[in-house]
Amino acid sequence: DPAHQPNPCVAPVQTGPFFAVKVIMGDLGTFDGIQTSVVGEVLRRDGRPIAGLYAVGNDRASIMGGNYPGAGITHGPNMTFGYVTGNHIADRAGARA
Ligand SMILES: Cc1cc2nc3c(=O)[nH]c(=O)nc-3n(C[C@H](O)[C@H](O)[C@H](O)COP(=O)(O)OP(=O)(O)OC[C@H]3O[C@@H](n4cnc5c(N)ncnc54)[C@H](O)[C@@H]3O)c2cc1C
């Protein structure tokens, strides 16, 4: 309320009824994680892939390289690389649609 001064965001809480919501902290996303190849194969420390083990989503190291530049950096890469990884696995199984 811009008309409320001195602070338009904070006003006295005086008249009930009052309601409360319990807020529990959770992770929104990650910007680091398991190192993978482009197609999502989990890599050993020496860079060799572990056969048959894949990582996608927040479990996988972000292409943002340890930075969080803004909203959208999780869903976009998660969907894109999830699609790439899914197609790779389907190709290997000879099951791509
Ligand atoms: C409030 C909020 C707002 C957000 N806004 C944005 C946004 O605007 N833009 C954006 O890009 N990102 C946003 N994010 C982040 C984004 O939603 C997450 O980064 C993304 O959903 C992570 O996808 P994921 O598949 O890695 O993990 P999740 O979506 O967490 O999927 C993991 C799944 O595994 C399941 N699971 C867990 N343990 C087990 C188990 N033992 N067995 C079987 N299943 C299991 C869980 O139930 C869950 O369904 C937001 C997140 C929050 C919380």
Ligand as a Chemical Component Dictionary entry (heavy atoms), coordinates in Angstrom:
data_LIG
# 
_chem_comp.id                   LIG 
_chem_comp.type                 NON-POLYMER 
_chem_comp.pdbx_formal_charge   0 
_chem_comp.three_letter_code    LIG 
# 
loop_
_chem_comp_atom.comp_id 
_chem_comp_atom.atom_id 
_chem_comp_atom.alt_atom_id 
_chem_comp_atom.type_symbol 
_chem_comp_atom.charge 
_chem_comp_atom.model_Cartn_x 
_chem_comp_atom.model_Cartn_y 
_chem_comp_atom.model_Cartn_z 
_chem_comp_atom.pdbx_ordinal 
LIG C1  C1  C 0 8.858  -23.048 -5.419  1  
LIG C2  C2  C 0 9.759  -23.428 -6.569  2  
LIG C3  C3  C 0 9.787  -22.635 -7.708  3  
LIG C4  C4  C 0 10.608 -22.973 -8.780  4  
LIG N1  N1  N 0 10.619 -22.175 -9.887  5  
LIG C5  C5  C 0 11.384 -22.507 -10.930 6  
LIG C6  C6  C 0 11.382 -21.719 -12.105 7  
LIG O1  O1  O 0 10.676 -20.715 -12.218 8  
LIG N2  N2  N 0 12.176 -22.080 -13.120 9  
LIG C7  C7  C 0 12.988 -23.171 -13.058 10 
LIG O2  O2  O 0 13.710 -23.458 -14.015 11 
LIG N3  N3  N 0 13.021 -23.945 -11.942 12 
LIG C8  C8  C 0 12.232 -23.644 -10.892 13 
LIG N4  N4  N 0 12.241 -24.410 -9.768  14 
LIG C9  C9  C 0 13.178 -25.525 -9.694  15 
LIG C10 C10 C 0 12.665 -26.753 -10.418 16 
LIG O3  O3  O 0 11.311 -26.994 -10.056 17 
LIG C11 C11 C 0 13.535 -27.956 -9.995  18 
LIG O4  O4  O 0 14.895 -27.628 -10.156 19 
LIG C12 C12 C 0 13.208 -29.164 -10.863 20 
LIG O5  O5  O 0 11.846 -29.520 -10.712 21 
LIG C13 C13 C 0 14.076 -30.340 -10.463 22 
LIG O6  O6  O 0 13.752 -31.418 -11.299 23 
LIG P1  P1  P 0 14.256 -32.859 -10.970 24 
LIG O7  O7  O 0 13.598 -33.756 -11.964 25 
LIG O8  O8  O 0 15.755 -32.883 -10.872 26 
LIG O9  O9  O 0 13.773 -33.178 -9.491  27 
LIG P2  P2  P 0 12.220 -33.285 -8.905  28 
LIG O10 O10 O 0 11.323 -32.457 -9.752  29 
LIG O11 O11 O 0 12.426 -32.972 -7.476  30 
LIG O12 O12 O 0 11.907 -34.787 -9.185  31 
LIG C14 C14 C 0 12.430 -35.819 -8.372  32 
LIG C15 C15 C 0 11.355 -36.874 -8.262  33 
LIG O13 O13 O 0 11.899 -38.035 -7.647  34 
LIG C16 C16 C 0 10.951 -38.512 -6.712  35 
LIG N5  N5  N 0 11.683 -39.329 -5.725  36 
LIG C17 C17 C 0 12.480 -38.897 -4.721  37 
LIG N6  N6  N 0 12.982 -39.944 -4.053  38 
LIG C18 C18 C 0 12.488 -41.045 -4.645  39 
LIG C19 C19 C 0 12.641 -42.434 -4.414  40 
LIG N7  N7  N 0 13.418 -42.914 -3.436  41 
LIG N8  N8  N 0 12.001 -43.299 -5.230  42 
LIG C20 C20 C 0 11.232 -42.847 -6.242  43 
LIG N9  N9  N 0 11.035 -41.535 -6.523  44 
LIG C21 C21 C 0 11.677 -40.653 -5.716  45 
LIG C22 C22 C 0 10.288 -37.292 -6.134  46 
LIG O14 O14 O 0 9.035  -37.599 -5.573  47 
LIG C23 C23 C 0 10.160 -36.437 -7.396  48 
LIG O15 O15 O 0 8.970  -36.689 -8.107  49 
LIG C24 C24 C 0 11.423 -24.118 -8.702  50 
LIG C25 C25 C 0 11.365 -24.924 -7.546  51 
LIG C26 C26 C 0 10.566 -24.580 -6.493  52 
LIG C27 C27 C 0 10.521 -25.473 -5.269  53 
# 
loop_
_chem_comp_bond.comp_id 
_chem_comp_bond.atom_id_1 
_chem_comp_bond.atom_id_2 
_chem_comp_bond.value_order 
_chem_comp_bond.pdbx_ordinal 
LIG C1  C2  SING 1  
LIG C2  C3  SING 2  
LIG C2  C26 DOUB 3  
LIG C3  C4  DOUB 4  
LIG C4  N1  SING 5  
LIG C4  C24 SING 6  
LIG N1  C5  DOUB 7  
LIG C5  C6  SING 8  
LIG C5  C8  SING 9  
LIG C6  O1  DOUB 10 
LIG C6  N2  SING 11 
LIG N2  C7  SING 12 
LIG C7  O2  DOUB 13 
LIG C7  N3  SING 14 
LIG N3  C8  DOUB 15 
LIG C8  N4  SING 16 
LIG N4  C9  SING 17 
LIG N4  C24 SING 18 
LIG C9  C10 SING 19 
LIG C10 O3  SING 20 
LIG C10 C11 SING 21 
LIG C11 O4  SING 22 
LIG C11 C12 SING 23 
LIG C12 O5  SING 24 
LIG C12 C13 SING 25 
LIG C13 O6  SING 26 
LIG O6  P1  SING 27 
LIG P1  O7  DOUB 28 
LIG P1  O8  SING 29 
LIG P1  O9  SING 30 
LIG O9  P2  SING 31 
LIG P2  O10 DOUB 32 
LIG P2  O11 SING 33 
LIG P2  O12 SING 34 
LIG O12 C14 SING 35 
LIG C14 C15 SING 36 
LIG C15 O13 SING 37 
LIG C15 C23 SING 38 
LIG O13 C16 SING 39 
LIG C16 N5  SING 40 
LIG C16 C22 SING 41 
LIG N5  C17 SING 42 
LIG N5  C21 SING 43 
LIG C17 N6  DOUB 44 
LIG N6  C18 SING 45 
LIG C18 C19 SING 46 
LIG C18 C21 DOUB 47 
LIG C19 N7  SING 48 
LIG C19 N8  DOUB 49 
LIG N8  C20 SING 50 
LIG C20 N9  DOUB 51 
LIG N9  C21 SING 52 
LIG C22 O14 SING 53 
LIG C22 C23 SING 54 
LIG C23 O15 SING 55 
LIG C24 C25 DOUB 56 
LIG C25 C26 SING 57 
LIG C26 C27 SING 58 
# 
